[in-house]
Amino acid sequence: MIIMRTRLEKLNERKLRRKIRQRKRLAILLVTLILFIGLRIVDQSFIELLQIEDEKLFEYSYFNGIYKIQLMGNIYNIKKSDIDMYYKKYKTIVLNYVNRIRDLIVGFKKNEPGLSPVF
């Protein structure tokens, strides 16, 4: 049974989806921001507690295609090309798993037509 919807209902659905997407992005941004602020606070506490002026718990910088990350006194230099390579590699792996899961769900829906949709 196909249900015809009005343009207004479709517009409201699009607006609702857009709001949900924006809220998800905002939540991820806030969680990331809280993580970095927390690391800065821990860094300050670490310096004050151990009375160390030179070492930092966490520091991040980018210059000439190289990320310099200082974490708990250890310095890591990572090339941007390495990050891009691993990003592409793991992106394809994750997308393959997502496609498999989607195919399994679609196959399950075809085999069990009486069930309500999961997503």
C-alpha positions in Angstrom: 0.0 0.0 0.0 1.5 3.3 -1.1 0.6 6.3 0.9 0.7 9.7 -0.8 2.0 12.5 1.3 1.5 16.2 0.8 4.3 18.5 -0.1 4.1 20.1 3.4 4.6 16.7 5.1 7.6 16.0 2.9 9.0 19.4 3.6 8.5 19.0 7.4 10.3 15.6 7.2 13.2 17.1 5.4 13.4 19.9 8.0 13.3 17.3 10.8 16.1 15.2 9.2 18.2 18.3 8.8 17.7 19.3 12.5 18.6 15.8 13.6 21.8 15.9 11.4 22.8 19.3 12.8 22.3 18.1 16.4 24.4 15.0 15.8 27.2 17.2 14.3 26.9 19.6 17.3 27.1 16.7 19.8 30.2 15.3 18.1 31.8 18.7 18.1 31.0 19.3 21.7 32.3 15.9 22.8 35.6 16.5 20.9 35.8 20.0 22.4 35.2 18.6 25.9 37.9 16.0 25.3 40.5 18.6 24.3 39.6 20.9 27.2 39.8 18.0 29.6 43.3 17.1 28.2 44.4 20.8 28.7 43.1 20.7 32.3 44.9 17.4 33.0 48.0 18.9 31.5 47.9 21.9 33.8 47.3 19.6 36.8 50.2 17.3 35.7 52.6 20.3 35.5 51.5 21.7 38.8 51.6 18.4 40.7 55.0 17.3 39.5 56.4 20.9 39.3 57.6 20.3 35.7 57.7 23.3 33.5 59.2 21.9 30.2 57.1 18.7 29.6 53.5 18.7 28.6 51.0 16.0 28.8 49.4 16.9 25.5 50.5 19.2 22.7 49.5 19.3 19.1 50.9 21.2 16.2 51.0 21.0 12.4 53.8 22.4 10.2 54.9 21.5 6.6 52.8 18.4 6.3 53.9 16.9 9.6 51.7 16.6 12.7 53.7 16.8 15.9 51.9 15.3 18.8 53.4 15.3 22.3 51.6 12.9 24.6 52.8 12.2 28.1 56.3 13.3 27.4 56.7 11.3 24.2 56.9 13.1 20.9 55.3 11.6 17.8 55.9 13.0 14.3 53.3 11.8 11.8 53.3 12.7 8.1 50.0 13.8 6.6 50.4 11.3 3.7 50.5 8.5 6.3 47.3 9.7 7.9 45.6 10.0 4.5 46.7 6.5 3.5 45.4 4.9 6.7 42.2 7.0 6.5 41.5 5.7 3.0 42.3 2.1 4.0 40.1 2.0 7.0 37.3 4.0 5.3 36.9 1.3 2.7 36.9 -1.4 5.4 34.2 0.4 7.4 32.1 1.1 4.3 32.4 -2.6 3.2 31.1 -3.7 6.7 28.3 -1.1 6.5 27.3 -2.3 3.1 27.3 -6.0 4.3 25.1 -5.1 7.2 22.7 -3.1 5.0 22.5 -6.1 2.6 21.8 -8.5 5.5 19.0 -6.2 6.7 17.5 -5.9 3.2 17.7 -9.7 2.8 16.1 -10.2 6.2 13.2 -7.9 5.3 12.6 -9.8 2.0 12.5 -13.1 3.8 10.3 -11.8 6.6 7.8 -9.5 5.0 5.4 -9.2 8.0 8.0 -7.4 10.2 8.1 -3.7 10.6 11.2 -1.9 9.2 14.1 -1.6 11.6 15.5 1.7 10.3 
